[in-house]
Amino acid sequence: MPTLFSERPLRSGQPVAGGGADHVLYTDASARLIAGPASGAVSAKLESTSSHAQFTLTSPSGSESRFRMSDGTLRWEFGRTGGNDFFVYSYALAEFVLRLSGSTGHVGIRTTSPTAPLDVNGNTFRLRLSKTPSSATDTGNAGDIAWDAGYIYVCTALNTWKRAALATW
């Protein structure tokens, strides 16, 4: 895989290769890496003539790789930590909003140390759409949860639903 680096800063309107307003940073028979203005915004794209494209970031120590998105003030960051976890960080909230553990496969929402397959650091989760199983033997998998205006339904075994009535208090 080719490695791209520049020993001098690029200036607006100074193509590295090719011409026009875009800076063609790398090109060969299978791919092009381009940076430059696109409709008034700065953009970068990797074009591939094969069935897939790969963009790799590597830190000098090899321990972390990060992308930062900003409009002059840092807004979001995502990447890989030294422990091989993937994260999404919100600067507006000043916290990690998503963490995928590389060692356990656990997903953490607003926690950096998920201890279950889905670990939500909050007091509410929302299941937006209602579902009413047609009967106690309707199709379902153990652990499925559904709700409607009158009941909460839990599938306790393959195609086996139980329900609890809801009441106002």
Secondary structure as GFF3:
##gff-version 3
##sequence-region A 1 169
A	DSSP	beta_strand	23	27	.	.	.	ID=ss1
A	DSSP	beta_strand	31	38	.	.	.	ID=ss2
A	DSSP	beta_strand	41	48	.	.	.	ID=ss3
A	DSSP	beta_strand	65	70	.	.	.	ID=ss4
A	DSSP	beta_strand	74	80	.	.	.	ID=ss5
A	DSSP	beta_strand	86	90	.	.	.	ID=ss6
A	DSSP	beta_strand	95	100	.	.	.	ID=ss7
A	DSSP	beta_strand	107	109	.	.	.	ID=ss8
A	DSSP	beta_strand	118	120	.	.	.	ID=ss9
A	DSSP	beta_strand	145	147	.	.	.	ID=ss10
A	DSSP	beta_strand	151	157	.	.	.	ID=ss11
A	DSSP	beta_strand	160	165	.	.	.	ID=ss12
###
